[in-house]
Amino acid sequence: MMLFRPTTAGSLPKPGWLAETEKLWPKWKLEGAELDQAKRDAALIWIKLQEDAGIEIVNDGEQFRTHFVHGFLETVQGIDWDLKTRMGIRNNRYVVDVPTVTGPLKRSRPVHRDEAAFCREHTKKGLKFTLPGPMTICDTLADGHFGKRADMAMAFAEILNEEALDLEAVGVDTIQFDEPAFNVFMDDVKEWGVAALERAARGLKCTTAVHICYGYGIDANIKWKETLGSEWRQYEEIFPPLNASKIQQVSLECANSHVPISLIGLLPDKDLLVGCIDVATNEIETPQAVAATIEEAMKYADKERIYPCTNCGMAPLSRQVAAAKLEALGAGAALARERHS
């Protein structure tokens, strides 16, 4: 098995002809069949750019959805998209008007199955597909039905599991659940968050991963990070229960971060998607800097368990910056491989 197989956390920028650029919630520029074709074209471009950059486990860059959570939820029954509730997200880090859950939840159809099958047809590399995690979904919707966030999370976990099994069936190699809320509600992670995550992954034979970061490089997240002090130790609380879980990989933030990288020692039984690319800056990392992050991680984890990755998604960045960061990630992984194979 190749050492240091690079991958990404998920999202990549939308091309300007598909949607608004450098926005986390961009509006589509096309409709109907033209939009569907444009999404496929965008996914093809990013698959090719990832392959050219040396990324070994590629994904669609989330080109088929406008947002990593709501893009999955658009066809789920039981959500009233017209009934908006003003709600604080990530423990009131930012306040927005969100759709409201008003009844029992049910998939009206497979959401991303056909899109994943399309990507599978167009790459021979490992294929990852990302889904929002149950806790993060619950932190992005208002509850007007369940009355208890843990109950709503478990209901969404069942729907996510149906979707994940469909994705696996069309050849997806890795299914990653995105749980940035894990870094905010640490007590809930231990009480019911990990259990909901495992429910979402039940029965999967492909590789399973969870992505936990400090958020996209948007102003609200950058300002929040400034309040966290000289060391960010949220991982210290959640890594032990994750290490005891059935999830196989953990994706975490490392590059230009105040996270003590020694905390990965709390995950001795997991593969580690080590964030070597900072998504909160337009500065392009050098291959040497990427390799240095990998080598720092090697002090606390077996090299066979390290997968160089991005800190988070790159949707709000420009296409040019994101593409250059992918090239740095692939080149840095290759440099580390040359030194340590």
Secondary structure, DSSP 8 states (H G I E B T S, - for coil): --SS--B--S-----TTTB-SS-SS--BS--HHHHHHHHHHHHHHHHHHHHHTT-SEE--TTTT-SSTTHHHHTTEEEEEEEEEEEEEETTTTEEEEEEEEEEEEEESS-SSHHHHHHHHHT-SSEEEEEEE-HHHHHTSSEESSSSSHHHHHHHHHHHHHHHHHHHHHTT-SEEEEE-GGGGT-HHHIIIIIHHHHHHHTTT--SEEEEE--S--SSHHHHHHHTTS-S---HHHHHHHHHHTSS--EEEE--TT--S-GGGGGG-TTSEEEEEEE-TT-S----HHHHHHHHHHHTTTS-GGGEEEEESS--TTS-HHHHHHHHHHHHHHHHHHHHHH-
